Amino acid sequence: MDAFSSSSFLSSSPVPLLQRRTHQLNAVPTSPSVIVISAVETKEKPAKPQQVANVKNDGHLQIHLPPHQKATTDKSEKKKKKKITSNAPSVWVPSLPATFCNILDVLINDFVDPPVLRPSVDPRRVLHDNFSPVGELPPTPCPVIRGSIPPCLRGGTYIRNGPNPQHLPRGPHHLFDGDGMLHSLLLPSSGGGTAPATLSSRFVQTYKYLVEREAAAPVLPNVFSGFHGVGGIARGAVTAARVLTGQMNPAEGVGLANTSLLFFAGQLYALGESDLPYAVHLDDNGDMSTLGRSDWGGKLFMGMTAHPKKDPITGEMFAFRYGPVPPYITYFRFDRNGNKLGPDVPIFSVTQPSFLHDFAVTEHYAIFPDIQIVMKPMDMVLGGGSPVGSDRGKVPRLGLLPRNASSDSEMRWFEVPGFNIMHSLNAWEEEGGDVVVMVAPNVMSIEHALERTELVHSCVEMVGIDLRNGIVSRTPLSAGNLGFGVIHPGYLGRKNRYAYLGVGDPMPKISGVVKLDFNLVGTTICSDCVVAKRDFGPRCFGGEPFFVPADDNDEEEDKGYVMSYVHNEESGESSFVVMDAQSPELEIVAEVLLPERVPYGFHGLFVTQAELCSQRRRL
């Protein structure tokens, strides 16, 4: 299915906004140059001569080069030529190898692995309502329609990352497969917090994004939905053909950078665990630009988790990468200036490739969850299944590694049956370091975690590990379907009291926010640790809440604000809301009406005005 017929493929979908933006998402770049991502930065280089096809009045197709690349001709010949005009648009004509691969893609998507046979990855179902993609938005003013922006937030920027496919999918499409798009809201620094804010939405210009922008169609296969059974094997063969014919180079990266964000050592990064970080710059006017794929001066290799941990006291950053070949997990760390601390630490005690999305750190340990979601590539080859799935016979466990370790020789594993976590809230040490505590939402129906997210139910638990005798204790904190949780960033790795989580209705749609109080654990006051709640209203859904302290030095942990984008599915409007974290009802103290819809996404970040001013201009 080519870029044009893909729009008719979704014509029966109840996604009018998606259809309305088809012309934007499939637009062919008209610039005489294209951006090329190097291993370190984004550069400009002259574009290769591109064949363009125009439809003549007689219905024939004329192939020619763009005007700035035409060969010179004799003046007399120019006079003899009759100018041909047509209202038909110029279209991109792919090379012969690309055409052949595109035809194979159509055959695979239509006959071997049609998405209609797998509803969980059918684009007509996945990209519906506010999950449908939007086009880029240059900096646009937005009015504050309720209250005023609190002083601690003024001049700062809230950014949310999420999947937003550049082109309409040709075949199966999982929610996680969309290209990374950043939605940035620059809050007013003057006007008493009531001056207009500025919204900007920009794609992260990954290598995949640029290759497919130039091709005006999908090129790289979808990782989460494309590799399934015989169809997955066939797509792998087509991908190999594209590589051999020079249509793509996987060494330049295949990631989407669609998951989360990190501000570290004066630089903002868009993250996705299947690739290296992409450096992004926030301009003074609220716009964003991608600086390039960054290996941090040769210190990173292959990829990095989308959830690195920054110690608020030491400034160190801890991270890992994982993959389908040994060592399945590799741990590494950096000082506050971005310098590598010691060698990479391969964790050989993990003997099976697992889906490791997040981890936790304490003052002395890094904690790795080994859950029941595993990589099973042979299932795709032999059983017609997916290369990633659940293993119900596996016993989940938590691994503790001294966070300054130079090898995994001191790694200790503790079995925690049925404890499957996708995200951690926090972890800390008690009783002089003899007990390690971890708090995280436990995915109760792990078999649905990747394909049927609407069936996922997660309950927050507190797990205690006594390092003296190996005893593991577990305490439920709430029975509600909670996820996408955050804490005061100044307490990461240290004992804290409060957490803020989204209410799944169902996941990944968030109908409200709750506040948990860990101090209620073990008391008779309440069987549930929820102490505050905000419901967004009928048919109104938000995303991951993000907490910003009112004062970094304040001793009141919950003195601050919780923020999120919220979309009203009835009116079609999106807004940005700021809630008082100390209010029993998480009262909304400020609301900004956004000029365009912001789709549901993943993780966000607040960058303060001081951090914006400290940004590095280059990698």
Buried (B, 14 or more C-beta within 10 A) or exposed (E): BBBEEBBEBBEEBEBEBBBEBBEEBBEBBEEEEBBBBEEBBBEEEEBEEBEBBBBEEEEEEEEEEBEEBEEEEEEEEEEEEEEEEEEEEBBBEBEEBBEBBBEBBBEBBBEBBBBEEBEBBBBBBBBBBBBBBBBBBEBBEBBBEBBBBBEBBBBBBBBBBBBBBBBBBBBBBBBBBBBBBBBBBBBBEEEEBBBBBBBBBBBBBBBBBBBBBBBBBBBBBBBBBBBBBEBBBBBBEBBEBBEEBEBBEEEBBBBBBBBBBBBBBEBBBBBBBBBBBBBBBBBEEBBBEBBBBBBBEEEBEBBBBBBBBBBBEEEBBBBBBBBEEEBBBBBBBBEEEBEBBEEBBBBBBBEEBBBBBBBBBBBEBBBBBBBBBBBBBEBBBEEBBBBBBBBEEBEBBBBBBBBBBEBBEEBBBBEBEEBBBBBBBBBBBEEEEEBBBBBBBBBBEBBBBBBEBEEBBBBBBBBBBBBEEEEBEEBBBBEBBBBBBBBBBBBBBBEBBBBBBBBBBBBBBBBBBBBBBBEBBEEEEEEBBBBBBBBBEEEBBBBBBBBBBBEEEEEEBBBBBBBBBBBBEEEEBBBBBBBBBBBEEBBBBBBBBBEBBBBBBBBBBBBBBEBBEEBEEEB
